[in-house]
Amino acid sequence: MFRMIFIDESQRYLLRIVWKESIDDSIKTYKMNRVMYGTTCAPYLAQRVLKQLVMDDGHNYPFAVSAVSSDMYMDDLLTGAADIYSAKQLKEQLIALFRGGGMQLHKWSSNCKELLANSEVSDGDVSLAVPDETKALGLLRRPQKDSLAFSVSANIDTYESCKITKRSVLSTTARIFDPLGLISPVVTKAKLVMQELWRLKLDWNDSLPIQLESHWKRFVTFLSTINTLNIPRYILLDYALKIELHGFADVSEKAYGAAIYVRCLSNSGEISANLLCSKSRIAPLKSVTIPRLELYAAVLLAKLAQKTITSMKISFHSTALWTDSTIVLAWIQKDPSILKSFVRNLVSATQNLTEISAWKHVPSKENLTDIISRMIDPEKIQDCNLWWFGPSFLQDHSVVSPCVCSDINDNELYQREFKKTPTDPVCLVVQGQEVLPIINNCSSFTRFQRVIGWCVRFVRNAKNSLQPNEGN
């Protein structure tokens, strides 16, 4: 795409290259007519050209404008439509819009063979058959099944013949590209091994301890089983009446995580719930109480939910954020100003990102993010329905938060995060007789007023002897 963008002639002197054919030739300077790869300005110019293209010709192609504005990253376009007719219209408008800018769309991929049949093929890069696998933005997709997948090469033979070091562990972990967190329970296991290697202060080429090496070899042996996963790309129901967002957060002593699920209800009463994305974090090496880790997980869930809501085109009817920590739920309900600084900052972040009323309690046995925090072996994740579809109550027609009966007011871990309220000593003197005794010595109210007046004058004169009050 960069090479299709011309630079204004008045600006070409700002983009030059220095060239020398041989060691004996003199240095030559060339001005560039088009945008160059690797320059700092190239990504911005590409996006700015797309924006200008939409501004100039977008009024003629409304479907294409929406797709280019929200579904395009650099020169990759990931979009779609609800039916074949709309998809054809979208495709025709995209081709026409980019043709107006002197650009041709290519490398078409779709789960619909009919759409590919009409593709304009000039460079032979489009097959009329639906390909088995294709990649977009690093994600592996299987168009025939309309699913997302993984392709991880663990190099098991290399591990058998060579020693396992911190360098090789990091190399294998980095091969697992999972931006959506679809296999977070598996990735968390690899992260935990890396943390342990840092804790042991091993050098990059040091061999792993025997016990840790055995654990890692078993993990790598079964890592390739994630390549058999077929994760549905489309997780909604057609003509859904309600679309809800449900998030779950949980921790263990080693890790914590958050997961987002989309729940749909259709006209016919059909209900579906599917994993959308997740995030996982390793617990810090420094000892942290479980309630504080639970609060970490709540903040992670709040950020993930907020990002999901603002990034997707879906309008969610409701949002529910679930945690099995009654302590965290109680903290979130409090005014942050009465909490100590650590908890106060996390509670404030949670309240700013989400509605307090969205937070609900879920029993620990039904909290699926427990799978993230306690991890799962690669060969077992495919059959873990709790992870892919959420707890069973998401399939009910009415999702009701269970009543929380536990009393946490006496919990020491809960109470220790509140500020201590200072108390000042107060001395209260109670007079036995409320009526002034002098009133009994005055024969009339007028005389009583005069006596009080003289008393007030005396007090004033005693305070300011230089300017005494005089007169009757």
C-alpha positions, -999 to +999 in steps of 0.1 A: +000+000+000+029+024+008+042+022-027+008+034-041+010+067-022+026+096-041+044+123-021+036+159-029+063+173-051+070+202-027+077+177+001+099+152-017+132+169-006+123+158+029+125+121+020+158+111+004+181+082+002+219+082-002+232+057-028+266+045-039+269+019-067+305+009-058+333+020-036+349+041-063+316+060-073+306+092-058+277+094-034+243+102-050+212+116-034+178+106-046+144+121-037+116+096-032+084+100-052+064+075-031+062+066+006+090+043+017+087+012+040+103+016+074+100+054+077+083+068+108+057+087+088+046+057+066+019+043+089+004+077+095+004+086+058-013+053+049-041+060+074-044+096+063-048+086+027-076+062+036-093+089+056-090+113+026-103+087+003-134+083+025-138+121+027-136+125-011-157+096-024-173+081+007-207+096+000-211+073-030-202+041-010-218+041+024-212+004+031-175+007+022-171+039+043-182+020+075-159-009+068-128+012+060-134+035+090-137+007+116-125-026+102-092-017+085-058-019+101-031-005+077-036-025+045-056-054+060-093-053+059-113-077+081-150-072+076-182-091+067-220-089+063-250-108+077-261-122+043-247-129+008-265-099-008-251-074+016-216-090+013-217-086-025-227-049-021-200-043+004-174-060-018-184-040-049-183-007-031-149-015-016-135-023-050-149+009-065-138+031-036-101+019-037-101+020-075-108+057-073-076+061-053-056+040-078-055+010-055-066-026-062-077-049-034-063-084-036-057-115-015-094-120-010-105-146+015-140-157+026-160-186+039-184-181+010-172-195-024-197-174-043-180-142-031-146-155-042-159-165-077-164-128-085-130-116-073-110-096-098-078-117-101-048-102-119-019-115-099-030-151-094-032-147-056-069-157-053-081-192-056-117-198-064-117-226-038-122-217-002-087-222+013-081-245+043-062-218+063-054-182+060-038-156+082-048-120+090-031-098+115-012-129+128-044-148+135-049-182+118-083-186+103-100-217+087-125-202+063-142-235+055-152-240+091-153-202+097-132-207+128-101-194+145-071-217+151-035-219+163-004-232+147+024-237+172+056-255+165+071-267+197+103-284+182+100-315+205+130-332+188+152-302+196+142-305+233+152-342+233+186-336+218+196-303+234+196-289+269+166-268+279+176-233+289+158-201+298+164-189+263+146-219+247+117-216+272+112-180+262+115-189+225+087-215+228+065-192+248+068-164+223+056-187+195+021-188+211+004-158+196-029-154+214-040-117+214-076-125+223-066-147+252-086-177+238-061-201+254-051-181+284-051-211+308-024-227+287-003-196+282-004-188+319+014-221+325+042-210+303+043-176+319+046-192+353+076-212+343+093-181+330+086-163+363+102-192+382+133-190+360+136-153+369+131-161+406+159-187+404+181-160+387+192-183+360+212-170+331+199-173+295+220-203+287+218-221+321+200-254+322+167-258+340+166-276+373+156-313+369+121-310+383+113-279+363+128-294+331+106-325+335+075-302+339+084-281+309+091-312+287+056-325+294+041-292+287+059-289+253+050-325+244+013-317+245+015-281+233+008-291+197-026-303+207-039-267+206-034-269+168-065-291+166-087-264+181-115-249+160-129-218+178-160-204+162-154-169+148-190-159+148-205-162+183-238-144+180-273-156+171-290-143+140-317-117+148-309-119+185-334-101+208-308-095+236-271-095+237-255-094+271-219-091+283-208-113+312-173-110+327-157-132+353-126-126+375-107-149+399-073-155+414-051-181+429-018-177+448+001-180+415-020-161+389-052-141+383-073-135+352-105-121+337-127-135+309-155-120+288-185-139+275-213-129+251-247-142+259-275-141+232-312-147+233-331-153+200-367-149+189-372-186+191-360-187+227-326-201+218-298-191+242-260-192+235-230-181+255-195-181+241-160-170+251-150-137+235-117-128+251-096-130+283-066-117+300-042-134+325-015-121+348+011-138+370+009-129+407+039-108+418+067-125+435+063-103+465+037-118+488+002-102+484-030-111+503-056-130+483-082-102+487-057-077+472-051-102+443-089-105+439-090-067+436-063-068+410-084-093+390-115-070+394-096-041+379-083-063+351-119-073+344-131-037+345-105-027+319-112-056+297-150-050+298-146-013+291-123-021+261-147-047+248-177-024+250-160+006+233-143-015+206-172-036+193-201-025+172-224-045+193-249-026+216-251-047+248-284-047+265-268-053+299-234-059+315-227-082+345-193-086+361-189-116+384-165-124+412-165-149+440-148-125+464-173-110+489-146-088+502-139-072+468-177-067+463-179-050+497-149-027+489-164-017+455-195-006+473-176+017+496-165+053+492-128+051+482-118+079+506-123+058+536-099+031+523-061+029+525-042+042+495-034+008+478-070-004+479-084+031+474-066+035+440-078+001+427-114+006+439-114+041+423-102+027+390-129+000+391-157+025+399-145+049+372-145+021+345-178+003+354-211+008+371-211-004+407-245-021+401-229-043+374-208-062+400-223-095+412-214-125+432-208-160+417-200-192+437-164-203+434-174-236+418-191-218+389-164-192+384-148-202+352-118-179+355-107-203+382-094-222+351-071-193+343-057-188+377-052-225+384-043-232+347-050-262+325-029-286+304-029-280+266-045-314+259-074-308+282-085-273+271-104-285+240-129-305+261-133-279+288-169-267+282-168-245+312-141-224+296-156-221+261-193-216+271-192-203+306-211-216+337-244-234+333-265-205+347-257-185+315-279-210+296-309-202+319-336-179+306-331-156+336-297-150+351-301-142+388-272-134+411-273-156+442-278-141+476-246-135+495-251-145+531-215-144+544-208-116+570-174-100+563-175-072+589-154-093+613-130-104+586-095-091+595-083-089+559-113-068+550-111-044+580-073-038+578-077-018+545-099+009+561-083+041+575-083+044+612-106+073+621-089+096+647-110+105+678-104+137+699-112+137+736-143+158+745-151+172+779-188+179+785-198+199+816-235+196+826-250+223+847-275+211+872-296+243+870-304+258+836-319+291+848-294+319+857-294+324+895-292+362+891-327+363+877-341+356+912-324+388+926-340+412+900-374+427+907-382+434+871-372+425+836-358+460+830-336+457+860-324+423+848-315+438+814-294+466+830-275+441+852-267+419+821-256+451+802-232+461+830-217+426+830-212+427+792-196+462+796-173+449+822-161+420+800-155+443+771-136+468+792-115+441+807-104+430+772-098+465+759-088+488+787-075+516+763-110+523+749-135+515+777-172+518+771-188+546+791-223+559+797-256+545+810 
